[in-house]
Amino acid sequence: SQGAPAAVIEVNPAMLYNHVTAGIEFDLVVLTSLRPGQFAGSPTSQQLANLTQNCLKNLKPHGVVLANNDDAHVASFCETLDCPVAAYGLDAGKQVRGKRLDRAGGQQQVLAIAGNLMMPLTLKIPGDHVARAALAALTASWVMDLSIPEAIAAIESLETIPGRMQRVVSAVDVPLFIDQAQTPDRLAVALHALRCHHFGPATVVMDIGNHLPVSWRQRLGEVLSRHSHQVILTASDICPEAAQSLAMDVLGGCNAPERVQVIPDRQAAIHWAVRHTQQGCILLAGCGVNNCVNRDGEEISDESVAKQAISQCNQIPSLPKLSIFPPSSASEFFSR
């Protein structure tokens, strides 16, 4: 109704199961993963394939499937399709491929190969999943016969994605990132990205509110225990008593519970993490761009609290200027 030339819809398995996309015709469908869930009740790979197959019935006659060929389930599924498929990937791409060149300081450089064209692509956001998303965008440009150099320039202009490996630029000595990472798998991906960029030991401030199903809790503890140096568990949308109970479930998956702090107040937890992390990096996970309410009834975000905490830590206390000669007049610090 607003005259937008295009729309991008992110569809999850639950949406496919409930036929949320019924009646919507697609020009492009990007398949990022068909990996089955790790928990009881999660759809199997075959069930995901069936749901996706049903969704592809809405592909327009000229439509194309963009497939992440690095995912074995996606690659296998696409072999059964009778519609056009353009495969991309870092490891097993076909039409569009990426070759890792370098990773440093939170940035990564990939040699993008689209058809017969090769160009370096520099991304300001860490993570293989970010690189694959960039290749998916490049594949869309290649399929639609758009300028590849212009597409690369547009991708490189992206400074940050709010709530997705978002770096707080004011954190210099100890890099600080914000990521949605509400599930164990997504948290593992975020921590893997930080590890690949050699940021050092990670302090994770993880929110474990109402969004965390019982089946995820122990697995979340395993991921935190295996890939982080220090953990602070918070609860932005439940009372402290409930948070303590939920934290015990998460601790059931930790093999080093002594490295875990439970601070239900997320604002206080972020301040604690910033004050007590002298090396490595900090990851604020579980909330992303979502706001929560602090004890004073104010809406806060991870980004605003992190900036406030960093600003307070960076403040240098004012000291009197001392001189080897006695002052000629009384000062506020000394008198004759």
N, C-alpha and C positions, 0 to 999 in steps of 0.2 A: 504493500500500500504506500510505502515511502519511496518507491521507485528505485530500490537497490538493484544493481545489475546482477548480483549473485548472492547466494547464501551458502554458508558452510555449516554443516550439522555434524556434531560428534555423537555417534550412536554407540551405546553399550549393549551388552547381551540382554539386560533386563528390558531395554527399550525394544529390541528386536523381538523378544518373547511376547511383549504386549502389543506388538504391531503398531508402534508409535509412528512409524514412517509410512503407514498405509496411505496411498493416494499421492505420495510425493514421488515425482520422477527425477532421476539423477542423470546428470551429464558425466560425472566422474564418481567412482566409488573407490576409496582408499582403504585397503586391507592392511592393517599394521600388525595384527597378531591374531592367531586362532589357537593360542596355547590354552589348554584346559586349566581350570582353577585347581587350587591345591586343597580345597576344603570340601567337607561333606555338603552335598547339595549343589555344588558348582557344576555348570554345564560341562560335559565332556567335549573333546575336540570334534567328535562327530556331530554332536548336538549343535555346537557353534557353526559347523559347516552347513548344517541343514537350515539354521536360522539365516545365515548369510545368503545361502542359495535362494531362499524365499525373498529376501530383500532385493536381490539382483533381478528379480522379475520386474522391478520398477526402473531398471536401467533403460534409458532412451535408446532408440535404434542406433544412434551414432555414439552411444556411451562407451566408456572405456574403464576397465578396472585397473587401478594402480596397486601393485602388489609388493609388499616388503618381502623380497625373496630371501632375506636373512632368516626369516621365520620358516622353519621346515614345514609346519602345518599349512601356512599360507601357500608356500610353493607347491606342495602336494595338491592342495585344493584347487589351485588355478589350472593345474594340468587337466582337470575334468571340465573346465568351462569351455563353452563354445562362443563366448564373446571376446572381443579384443582385450588383451592384457599387456600392460607395460610394467616390467619388473625393475625395481630399483633395490639398492642395498650397498652396504659397505663391504660385505664379504662375498655375496653371491648375486649381485646385481647383473642385469642383462642389458636392457635398453639404456638405463642410467646407472652409473657406478660411481662409487667414491673410494678413493685410496687415502688412507690416513697419512698426513705429512708431519704434523707436529701438534703437541699440546703443551701449553704453558700459561701460567697466570690466569687461568679461568677461560682462556680462549683456545680454540682449536682450528686447525687448518686442514682442509680436505681437498684433494685433487678431484674435481668433479668431471666426469666423462659422460657426455650426452651425445650419442651417435658418434660422429667423427670429431667433435669439439672437446677440447680439454682446457679447463680453466681452474685456477686455485679459488677455493671458497673459504673465507675466514669467518668463523662464528664466534660471537662474543659470549656465548652461553655454553657451559660445559655439558658433557654427556653424549654417549653414543646415540641415545634415543633422540636427542636434539639434532644430531647430524643426520640421522635417518629421516626425521621430519623435514629437514631442509632438502634432502634428496627427493622426498615425495613432492614438495613444492616445485622443485626443478623438473621432475617428471611430468607434472601437470602442465608446466610451460612447454615442455618438449612435445607432449601429445597435442596440445592446442596450437602448435606452430608459432609460439611467441618467441621473442628474442631471448636466447639463453644468457648472453652477457647482461642484458637488462634485468633478467630474473635474478641472476647472481648478485648484482648490485643492490637489488631490492632486499634480498635475503640478508646481505651483509649489513644493511642499514638498521637491522633489528638490534636494538641495544639490550632489551630485556623483555621477558614475558612475565607479567605479574603473577606471582605465586608459583612459578615454574622455574626452579633453579635461579631464582631472582637474587642477584647480588646486591647487597646494601653497600653502596660505594663509599660511604663514610667509614666503613670498617676497613682499615688499612693494614694494621699490624696483624690482626687475626681476621681473616676473611669470614664474612657471615652471609649465609644463603638462606632463602625462604623457599620452601617447596610444599606443595599440597600433600603429597606422600601419605595418603590416608590408609593405604593398604600395605601389608608387609612387602609385597612385590615391588610396589612403587618406591617404598623406602629403600629397599635394597638397590634399586636402580640409581636413586639419588646418591646414596653413599658410594656406590661403585664409580659414579662420575667424579666425585670429589677425590677418591683414592687414585684414579687414573691421572688426575692433574697434580698429584703429589702435594696436596695441601697439608699433609701431616695428620696426626690423630684428630678424630672428629668428636666434638661435643654435640650431642643431639638433644634438643628440647622437643619432646614428642607429646602431642596432645592425644589423650585417650578418652575422649568423651563418648556421647551416646552413639556416635557413628561407628564405633568399633564392635562388630559382632563377636560373640563368644568364641566362634571357631577361629578367629584371627588372633586372639590375644597371645596364646603361647607361641605361635609362629612369629608374632611381632617381637616378643622377647628374644627369640633365637636370633633374629636379624639384628636387633640392637646389640646383643651380646657379642655377636661375631664381628660386626663391622664398625663399631664405635668404641671410643676410648672412655667416654663419660656420658651418662644418660640422665636427663631430668624428665620425669613424667609429670605432665600437667593435665588438668581437666577444665576446659573452658566452659562447658555447658552442664556440668553436674555438681552436686554438692561435695564438699571435701570428704565426707564419710563414704559416699558412694565411690569417690575416686580412689580412696585407700583400698577398698574391696576390689575394684577393677585392676588396680596396680598389682595386687597380689597374683591375679591371674597372669598378667604379663610377666611378672618376675618368675613364674613357673617355667618359663622358657629360657631364662637367663642362667648361664653357668658361672657368672661372676656378679651376683647381686650386690656385692659391696661397691660396685662402680655405678650404682643406680641411686639417684635421689628422687624422692617424691615430693614435689612442691605443687599442690593443686592450683594455686593462683598463678596463672600463666604469665601475667605481667611481672610478678616477683621472680618467677623462674627464669625469664629472659634476662632480667637485670643480674640475677645470680650467675648465670652462664657467662655473660659478658665480663663481669668482674673477676671471675675465677678461671677464665681460660686465657692463658698466657702464650700458648703456642698452638699450632694446628689450625683448625677452622671450626666454625659453629654452623649447625644446620637447624633451622626452626621448621619442624615438620608437623603435618597434621591439620593445619589451619589454612595455609596459603593466603588468599586474599580475603577470606572470610573474617568478619569482625566478631568480637566477643565483648562482653560487658564485664568491667572490672568491679572491684568491691565498692567503688564510689558511684556505681551506676552509669559510668561513662563508656561509650563505645570505643574500643581500641582495636588496633590491628597489629599483627606481628611487625610490620614495617615501622609503624610509628613508635612502638615500644622499643624496638631495636635501636632506632636512631636516637631516641631519648637516652637509652642506657649507654650508648657509645659516646654521646656528647658529654654525659656526666663523667665518664671514665677519662675522657680526653681533657677535661678541665684541669688546668694547672693552678694550684693554690697560689695566691699572690703573696710574695715575700717582701719584706722591707729591703731597700737597697742599703747595704752596709758600706761603710767607708773606713779607711784606716785613720782618717782625721776626725777629730771631734766635731759634731755639728755646730754650725754657727748660730742656729736657732733651734728652739724646741720642735720636735716632730711628733707625729701621732704615735710613734713607736718608742722614741727615746726622749728623755728630758735631761737637762743639765744636772 
